[in-house]
């Protein structure tokens, strides 16, 4: 029998401040059976290990000695669709914040950063206007400098 499993089961139970009787009430595992596991007289099956790992908020890998880290496994975060995430931002400013978030959280490469920035700009850029104080379709006139010379001096 593997005494490491027993030691880890007892340590995990005690870390949760539970007695064997309390574990029985929470899991329906007989406290005598649990005692046998903890003493290394017998070993739990996989379903029992799952139940105890969940109760003790640890991993099965820790209980069976595959790792020394008692923390429960973290669920894998699914990467968002970067383009959708950026393009659903209501404003260009929000899109820029989302791109910065993706850069920090997922370490996106330079090409992806540029592509997302261009997509956000294209979506949120202002429509082209004739310029300040102009009506659409009105041509810009060549700007004339201030009239500092008289007509005669300008011809020289």
Rosetta blueprint (number, residue, H / E / L):
1 X L
2 X L
3 X H
4 X H
5 X H
6 X H
7 X H
8 X H
9 X H
10 X H
11 X H
12 X H
13 X H
14 X H
15 X H
16 X L
17 X L
18 X L
19 X L
20 X H
21 X H
22 X H
23 X H
24 X H
25 X H
26 X H
27 X H
28 X L
29 X L
30 X L
31 X H
32 X H
33 X H
34 X H
35 X H
36 X H
37 X H
38 X H
39 X H
40 X L
41 X L
42 X L
43 X L
44 X L
45 X L
46 X H
47 X H
48 X H
49 X H
50 X H
51 X H
52 X H
53 X H
54 X H
55 X H
56 X H
57 X L
58 X L
59 X L
60 X H
61 X H
62 X H
63 X H
64 X H
65 X L
66 X L
67 X L
68 X L
69 X L
70 X L
71 X L
72 X L
73 X L
74 X L
75 X L
76 X L
77 X L
78 X L
79 X L
80 X L
81 X L
82 X H
83 X H
84 X H
85 X H
86 X H
87 X H
88 X L
89 X L
90 X L
91 X L
92 X H
93 X H
94 X H
95 X H
96 X H
97 X H
98 X H
99 X H
100 X H
101 X H
102 X H
103 X H
104 X H
105 X H
106 X H
107 X L
108 X L
109 X L
110 X H
111 X H
112 X H
113 X H
114 X H
115 X H
116 X H
117 X H
118 X H
119 X H
120 X H
121 X H
122 X H
123 X H
124 X H
125 X L
126 X L
127 X L
128 X L
129 X L
130 X L
131 X L
132 X L
133 X L
134 X L
135 X L
136 X L
137 X L
138 X L
139 X L
140 X L
141 X L
142 X L
143 X L
144 X L
145 X L
146 X L
147 X L
148 X L
149 X L
150 X L
151 X H
152 X H
153 X H
154 X H
155 X H
156 X L
